[in-house]
Amino acid sequence: MSVLEGIPIALVGFLVVFIILCLISVMITAVSKIVNKFIPKQEAVVLKQDNEVVSGAYGGEVLLEGISEKEAACLMGIVIDDLKVKPHELIFKAIRKVDEA
């Protein structure tokens, strides 16, 4: 078999592999949509100061009082690292600068 005879066979092989990969992609998408219909969505959990757990979604902004956005971002990172939690598990509603006494 020469190189010219092998080119159409190789192209057919590439086409078959591409079609199979597309079918697998469609199957994965369909299965994930079916599974997501049966899994209930989780809501965010907010801890109040007295450690009472309140569930609900929060999509608001963080109120910054006397602190820049860069400083607030650093503080959020420090709190997340100290508590050893994932960033999406915490909700920051306000950050205030406290004057030293």
Secondary structure as GFF3:
##gff-version 3
##sequence-region A 1 101
A	DSSP	alpha_helix	3	38	.	.	.	ID=ss1
A	DSSP	beta_strand	45	47	.	.	.	ID=ss2
A	DSSP	beta_strand	53	55	.	.	.	ID=ss3
A	DSSP	beta_strand	63	65	.	.	.	ID=ss4
A	DSSP	alpha_helix	69	83	.	.	.	ID=ss5
A	DSSP	three_ten_helix	87	89	.	.	.	ID=ss6
A	DSSP	beta_strand	94	96	.	.	.	ID=ss7
###
